[in-house]
Amino acid sequence: MSVDIAGLKLANPMMTASGTCGYSTEYADFVDLRRLGAFVTKSITREPRAGNDYSRVVETRAGMLNAIGLANIGLDAFLAEKVPQLEKLGAPVFVNVAGTSVDDYVAVAEQLEQVPVVRGIELNISCPNVKAGGLQFGTDPEQVRHVTAAVRGACRRNVLIVKLSPNVTDIAATAAAAVEAGADALSLINTFTAMAIDVEKRRPVLANATGGLSGPAIRPVAVYMVHRVYTQVTRDANVPIIGIGGIQYARDALEFILAGATGLAVGTALFADPTCLHSIPEGLADYCRRHGFRRLTELVGSLQTA
Ligand SMILES: Cc1cc2nc3c(=O)[nH]c(=O)nc-3n(C[C@H](O)[C@H](O)[C@H](O)COP(=O)(O)O)c2cc1C
């Protein structure tokens, strides 16, 4: 089951999707997080953020919408209060980093270089760049290139993962920009901008009006995007993909692996059944046994299309 993410060997491909498993202790009563390949934290920003007003989450027919607004305790409190807990976790930690300027990302990445339990930084680029007029970093290849290159300069020890937004015309363009600027790995996808309306009140359900759609509804699009990025960008560049989007069962995870993902992160499914973090790798091992594969990695990108 072991996988290699840019030179970092993980016991298995399973990870938590950023923002869906807190800082680690929140789910400790339900799952044995030591059995994860890696734990991915919620987005951390330079300064604390209160996040958006409530309602911030709503269930939809095949997933959920969230507009948390990057609520988090900020870098200083994260280092003082959460890192000691993460040191006891027994799994490698990837810290997801968010910001509203390139300087924000670089400042957080620099400090995380000094924290041994942190082995990787995942850039959440689905954030508005305040200096560039509020346009999301992740929707413009030039901004993706700029922020990735800047953090690359500050990130020498940690694996640098760039998390791609699906809210683009061609995700291969932003993927290529991240890889050319020095990303060690890509994770995809983040949520789709979406909306739910309370027809009785004739108002948006979320206080923020719009939110990010996740869960089973997005899985086929996410699988397609992993396939596109793998075939157009990362296979030749030898850059691993962490597949994210509606994974709940081993067969979902297998779709991502066949499409080209080496790692897997689970988000929305944790709200329904956190134990899927254990049942998915068991199902993957069973599939390998039934089909005569000795290593999970033999399956990566092995989709037959001809
Ligand atoms: C409640 C919630 C909070 C999230 N917070 C973050 C976050 O802080 N940073 C981030 O990069 N992605 C965040 N995401 C996106 C997830 O990490 C993931 O990319 C997305 O939900 C798709 O995976 P899923 O369908 O398995 O949930 C969040 C998703 C949800 C549902």
The ligand as an SDF file (V2000), in Angstrom:
LIG
                    3D

 31 33  0  0  0  0  0  0  0  0999 V2000
  -16.4810   21.8470    5.3540 C   0  0  0  0  0  0  0  0  0  0  0  0
  -15.3450   21.9340    4.3750 C   0  0  0  0  0  0  0  0  0  0  0  0
  -14.2440   22.7520    4.6590 C   0  0  0  0  0  0  0  0  0  0  0  0
  -13.1830   22.8380    3.7600 C   0  0  0  0  0  0  0  0  0  0  0  0
  -12.0990   23.6280    4.0670 N   0  0  0  0  0  0  0  0  0  0  0  0
  -11.0340   23.6610    3.2420 C   0  0  0  0  0  0  0  0  0  0  0  0
   -9.8650   24.3970    3.6010 C   0  0  0  0  0  0  0  0  0  0  0  0
   -9.7820   24.9930    4.6840 O   0  0  0  0  0  0  0  0  0  0  0  0
   -8.8350   24.4140    2.7150 N   0  0  0  0  0  0  0  0  0  0  0  0
   -8.8680   23.7380    1.5160 C   0  0  0  0  0  0  0  0  0  0  0  0
   -7.8890   23.7650    0.7640 O   0  0  0  0  0  0  0  0  0  0  0  0
   -9.9570   22.9990    1.1720 N   0  0  0  0  0  0  0  0  0  0  0  0
  -11.0220   22.9520    1.9980 C   0  0  0  0  0  0  0  0  0  0  0  0
  -12.1200   22.1780    1.6640 N   0  0  0  0  0  0  0  0  0  0  0  0
  -12.1200   21.4150    0.3910 C   0  0  0  0  0  0  0  0  0  0  0  0
  -11.7400   19.9500    0.6270 C   0  0  0  0  0  0  0  0  0  0  0  0
  -10.4300   19.8320    1.1540 O   0  0  0  0  0  0  0  0  0  0  0  0
  -11.8340   19.1350   -0.6770 C   0  0  0  0  0  0  0  0  0  0  0  0
  -10.9250   19.6410   -1.6260 O   0  0  0  0  0  0  0  0  0  0  0  0
  -13.2360   19.1600   -1.2740 C   0  0  0  0  0  0  0  0  0  0  0  0
  -14.2310   19.1560   -0.2780 O   0  0  0  0  0  0  0  0  0  0  0  0
  -13.4920   17.9580   -2.2170 C   0  0  0  0  0  0  0  0  0  0  0  0
  -13.3430   16.7310   -1.5400 O   0  0  0  0  0  0  0  0  0  0  0  0
  -14.6170   15.9160   -0.9120 P   0  0  0  0  0  0  0  0  0  0  0  0
  -15.6390   15.8300   -1.9980 O   0  0  0  0  0  0  0  0  0  0  0  0
  -14.0470   14.5790   -0.5000 O   0  0  0  0  0  0  0  0  0  0  0  0
  -15.0970   16.7190    0.2500 O   0  0  0  0  0  0  0  0  0  0  0  0
  -13.2040   22.0850    2.5410 C   0  0  0  0  0  0  0  0  0  0  0  0
  -14.3130   21.2640    2.2750 C   0  0  0  0  0  0  0  0  0  0  0  0
  -15.3670   21.1660    3.1580 C   0  0  0  0  0  0  0  0  0  0  0  0
  -16.5170   20.2670    2.8440 C   0  0  0  0  0  0  0  0  0  0  0  0
  1  2  1  0
  2  3  1  0
  2 30  2  0
  3  4  2  0
  4  5  1  0
  4 28  1  0
  5  6  2  0
  6  7  1  0
  6 13  1  0
  7  8  2  0
  7  9  1  0
  9 10  1  0
 10 11  2  0
 10 12  1  0
 12 13  2  0
 13 14  1  0
 14 15  1  0
 14 28  1  0
 15 16  1  0
 16 17  1  0
 16 18  1  0
 18 19  1  0
 18 20  1  0
 20 21  1  0
 20 22  1  0
 22 23  1  0
 23 24  1  0
 24 25  2  0
 24 26  1  0
 24 27  1  0
 28 29  2  0
 29 30  1  0
 30 31  1  0
M  END
$$$$
